[in-house]
C-alpha cells in the first residue's frame, strides 16, 4: 500500500512540475492540456506493456499433418464464437437437408494441401 501511495504522490508531483514548466509558454489552459496529454500517453504506454505481458507465447505450428480431432480442437480453442456459430449452422442444415451436412463434414475432414505445393 505504501508503494501505491508513493507512486501516486510521484505522479502528482511530475504532473505539477510539467504544468509549472509549460505554463509560462502556453498559459494555464494549455498547460492543463499538455499535462492531460502526457497522462494519456503514459496510460497508453502502460496499457500496451501490460497487454503484451498478458499475451501467451506463440506456439509453433507442427509441420506434420494433423488428425481431424487435433484440427477440430485447435479450431474450437482459437475461435470459440465461430465454432458455436458453425455448430448452429450445421444443426440447421442437418434438419433441412442431411446431404449438405455430409458434404460439409467431408470437406472439413479431407483437409487441404499446404500452399506452395
Helices and strands as residue ranges (DSSP letters): H 2-54, H 68-78, H 80-96, H 98-110
